[in-house]
Amino acid sequence: MARISVFGIGYVGVVSAACLAKDGHQVIAVDVDPGKIAAINSGKSPIVENGLDPLIAQVVAEGKLTATDDVQYAIDNSDASFIAVGTPSAPDGSVGLKYVTAVCENIGKALANKDSNHSVVIRSTIVPGSCENTCIPTLEKASGKKAGEGFGVGYYPEFLRESTAIEDYYDPGLIVFGALDDYTTEILTELNQDLGCKIHVVDLRTAEMVKYTSNTWRAVKVTFANEIGNIAKASGLDGQTVMEILCSDKKVNISSYFMRPGFAFGGSCLPKDVRALRHLAAELDTPAHILNAVLEANESQIKRAETMVLASGAKKVGFVGISFKPGTDDMRESPLAELAARLIAQGVQVEIFDPFVFEAYANANSTAGRGNDVIPDLADRMVESLDALIDESGAVLVGNFYGETVQKLEEAAKTRPVFDLTRLNRKMVSGGNYEGICW
Ligand SMILES: NC(=O)c1ccc[n+]([C@@H]2O[C@H](COP(=O)([O-])OP(=O)(O)OC[C@H]3O[C@@H](n4cnc5c(N)ncnc54)[C@H](O)[C@@H]3O)[C@@H](O)[C@H]2O)c1
């Protein structure tokens, strides 16, 4: 069992302090608000949260949870400190770090007087880079010690939802943390190992980004559901019924399908259907902010790839894939075709390796090149051999993933620019000749 101090007894801090104490850890809650300290020490919850009153009464009576404003006492009598102070928006919308900075300074000063191991684990929601650029320098300056050596550091975001916070604590949907050192990793792993949820151990910045991605995704879901609900109601339908049925598809709709960063969507269905629903919404005089944004964002992903290629100055670009997805020769609204056409229009020579579109031409199918109305002389640009494409191209653009091409394209990246819109290999990240669109 660990000894843990929790800084900030707000909605997050008090729940984790109480649950840690319930699990048998010795917990000291630290706050600047005397009312909250007094509430806890008298066995009462300082906030209203389902199940928290009896839990606090129990752990305080057992002597497992105490509260104080004495930072040095809390540091001296714990092995790790969790920081759960607020991070309200600054007036310009940026994350407000003043409380986090103040706590780091206080903890750092106390660490200067402590010789044994201690970890500082930030749980507040902070944007990627905050730990490295703000928390660690503040702790180092105040303590006179080096992070990762003189004291441990971790970032361990909290995902609980108010009103079901205790339930969420014991049945989390997601556990992720980053740590600078083994001591912190061990503490965080031990605290979570019995919760029956996979523990993702990543770097500090990835953990920070996951937290924002999670909250933003929740916000997008709410807003999307509302927008569909509004359009449904305007069409004389029950929006909740529509969304319930949509969500019953756990295979494609509520799953990781379509949740992998990469290139724009296209094909014969998604673009036209988003446009049509947006048009219907306009006819019904119902705002469709998300649908507008989806089409705008999709266009900007094509622009992003275009800018990436043009910035390299490549004059001959070999496309790997041109149909709207691998495994088909269908080119209707393929964003790769749109990208190729834009590059061609700007004087870039484009040749294309796409086994499926090539086969359609080789078989003289009447539908060969179906859907292409943007690339001039498509048939003449098709190349049968990937080796030939690589040899003839100053740069290669990987648009579709074909398993058999991976090794050759990894090799190609050693000698010429490779722009990857799909990801040849999970281990590849932008650097040198290789540039991934979102990695
Ligand atoms: N509320 C949620 O549901 C939730 C869920 C997950 C993550 N978060 C994140 O967790 C963080 C905390 O959120 P919250 O809702 O618990 O905030 P809160 O405002 O309820 O609590 C913050 C507490 O920190 C205390 N505090 C401020 N300065 C301090 C200092 N120098 N030393 C000690 N204590 C100090 C305050 O007095 C207050 O009690 C935020 O970054 C938030 O974004 C919140």
The ligand as a Gaussian input file, in Angstrom:
#p B3LYP/6-31G(d) Opt

LIG

0 1
 N      -14.601000      17.611000     -12.909000
 C      -14.448000      16.570000     -13.694000
 O      -15.371000      15.805000     -13.962000
 C      -13.101000      16.260000     -14.262000
 C      -12.868000      14.992000     -14.829000
 C      -11.601000      14.703000     -15.308000
 C      -10.608000      15.676000     -15.250000
 N      -10.872000      16.893000     -14.717000
 C       -9.764000      17.846000     -14.630000
 O       -9.233000      17.744000     -13.315000
 C       -8.804000      19.020000     -12.839000
 C       -9.531000      19.374000     -11.556000
 O      -10.900000      19.522000     -11.843000
 P      -11.982000      19.705000     -10.687000
 O      -13.303000      19.752000     -11.362000
 O      -11.759000      18.688000      -9.631000
 O      -11.567000      21.163000     -10.141000
 P      -12.127000      21.927000      -8.852000
 O      -12.113000      23.372000      -9.186000
 O      -13.391000      21.299000      -8.386000
 O      -11.047000      21.638000      -7.740000
 C       -9.789000      22.193000      -7.713000
 C       -9.332000      22.277000      -6.253000
 O       -7.984000      22.689000      -6.251000
 C       -7.806000      23.521000      -5.111000
 N       -6.583000      24.297000      -5.250000
 C       -6.332000      25.400000      -5.992000
 N       -5.063000      25.820000      -5.805000
 C       -4.500000      24.946000      -4.964000
 C       -3.204000      24.836000      -4.384000
 N       -2.238000      25.724000      -4.659000
 N       -2.957000      23.813000      -3.543000
 C       -3.913000      22.910000      -3.255000
 N       -5.164000      22.971000      -3.763000
 C       -5.445000      23.971000      -4.589000
 C       -9.080000      24.352000      -5.095000
 O       -9.287000      24.980000      -3.833000
 C      -10.111000      23.287000      -5.413000
 O      -10.580000      22.656000      -4.239000
 C       -9.042000      19.985000     -13.998000
 O       -7.868000      20.089000     -14.760000
 C      -10.133000      19.316000     -14.788000
 O      -10.098000      19.718000     -16.139000
 C      -12.089000      17.198000     -14.213000

